[in-house]
Amino acid sequence: MYEANNQAANFDLGTRSLVVAKDGSIEDRALRRMDWNNFAPRVGFAYQLSKSTVIRSGYGLGYNYWNRMASAEVLGTNAPFVTRFSTTNSVLNIGNPCSGNEFQNCFRPTWLGYPTNLPSNVILYLQRDMPWGYIQNWHFTIQHSITPNTVIDVAYVGNRGVKLPLLGDLNQARPVTDAELAATGTPLATLQARRPIQGFGNITATVPTGFSSYNGLQVRFEHRGRDLTLLNSFTYSKAIDNVGQVLEGSNGGSPNPQDFNNPNNDKGPSSFDQRFNNTTSVVYALPFGHGKRFGSGTPAVIDYVAGGWEASSIISLQSGQPLNLRYGDIDGRLSDGQADFLGNVAVRPSVVDPAAGILAPSSVRAYDNYFNRANIVIPPATQPFGNIGRNAVYGFPLYQVDLMMQKHFALPFINETSRLTFRGEFFNLLNHTNFTAPTTDLRSANFGRVTSTFDPRAIQLALRLMF
């Protein structure tokens, strides 16, 4: 990927300066070396053990040629062509209007436009010889027909990703020392002095140190009868990685490591890890109606109204989602508080007594008291990396039953294909309270409290006329 007018730049570690794209080869324009050895094989087989049993297996290797890293992989958004900078246009300076390129200690009206000398507080760095990440996938499946209309699948499914892109601050500051803290009173006063690359602030880096793995047992039971269709899918799995996806963080999850210099320390459950997931769907059509009678002597009008109904339901049982406890680096311990997609440091708190645990005791655990608050603390500024692992605990499970009922009424007095359909849909039929995740930011007043739920029962009725 390169910019049409070579308006792109990359940070060069050797010279500690920005290198601008130039005419020439694709490598000169993209500021990234070509990668020619991406061999991606696929292999699979199927074998029929008996008349009713088949085994299948397969393996594949695929490359992740582009990742959803927001603007971090797009060197065309780098300085000096794109500036990321913010300042306060204070009303206190309204009597002192700016002129030319001035923007500090004066009031700059909108009609002056942006000054051309704005600094950029974020620089992008993409490893010039960065390899493409790749993912290996495999599975082994046994499928057995219990009856001509009933089948069961049992599968082991796995994958592993390596050299995946990880986002972080290349210029992450070292922790403040006791002497520096005593002299300045705050880590923020020494933040720039503690950065390894002087003269620069945040340097958003994309490096190939991400990895992932997934292993799962997947069981499927399916029956297709004349009046009844049943499908049950069950998964017991575990997903592990050391980084989340950019722009998709949830429950405290982050695409950035706690310590850019030690990404392996962030190995833990993936933000989308869900150990148990069982979904059952049922479709049942009443075996009477559609021209059939309940019994001899049943009036046709009763058969017309009561027969021919169809009901379907989806029953969802899901274990809780991972929760990543964090505290905001608001005092400049390691970085300057950029957005996650620019490499923000995702520091975690510490647990005082590991035996006491992170969660509140089960006897008092509730939607407003999920974590053992007294046992979780923000570590000192001189040792900012907490001892709580990434995605160390899980939230509330989800249980939900949805139901749909419908019936078609033929309208032969219009034409042969006309019909009126009545449909009733009941979401969360049992009105079960499903809690969202509790707040995971230790600095928040709502830490450990759930502030919302998933939708309560909702009923929707509809009539549809087709003619």
Sequence and secondary structure as in RCSB ss.txt:
>XXXX:A:sequence
MYEANNQAANFDLGTRSLVVAKDGSIEDRALRRMDWNNFAPRVGFAYQLSKSTVIRSGYGLGYNYWNRMASAEVL
GTNAPFVTRFSTTNSVLNIGNPCSGNEFQNCFRPTWLGYPTNLPSNVILYLQRDMPWGYIQNWHFTIQHSITPNT
VIDVAYVGNRGVKLPLLGDLNQARPVTDAELAATGTPLATLQARRPIQGFGNITATVPTGFSSYNGLQVRFEHRG
RDLTLLNSFTYSKAIDNVGQVLEGSNGGSPNPQDFNNPNNDKGPSSFDQRFNNTTSVVYALPFGHGKRFGSGTPA
VIDYVAGGWEASSIISLQSGQPLNLRYGDIDGRLSDGQADFLGNVAVRPSVVDPAAGILAPSSVRAYDNYFNRAN
IVIPPATQPFGNIGRNAVYGFPLYQVDLMMQKHFALPFINETSRLTFRGEFFNLLNHTNFTAPTTDLRSANFGRV
TSTFDPRAIQLALRLMF
>XXXX:A:secstr
   TT   EEEETTTTEEEE  SSSHHHHHTS         EEEEEEEEETTEEEEEEEEEEEE S   TTTT G
GGSTTTS        GGGTTSB  TT  SSSB  GGG   TT   SEEEEE TT   EEEEEEEEEEEEEEETTE
EEEEEEEEEEEEEEEEEEETT      HHHHHHHSSGGGGTGGGSSSTT  EEEEEEEEEEEEEEEEEEEEEEE 
SSEEEEEEEEEEEEEES   TT   TT  SS S TT GGGG EE TT  SEEEEEEEEEE SS TT  SSTT  H
HHHHHHSS EEEEEEEEE   EE  B   TT SSS    GGGT      EES GGG SB  TTT BTTB B GGG
EE   TTS S SS TT EE   EEEEEEEEEEEEE TTT TT EEEEEEEEETTT    B   B BTTSTTBT  
  B    EEEEEEEEE 
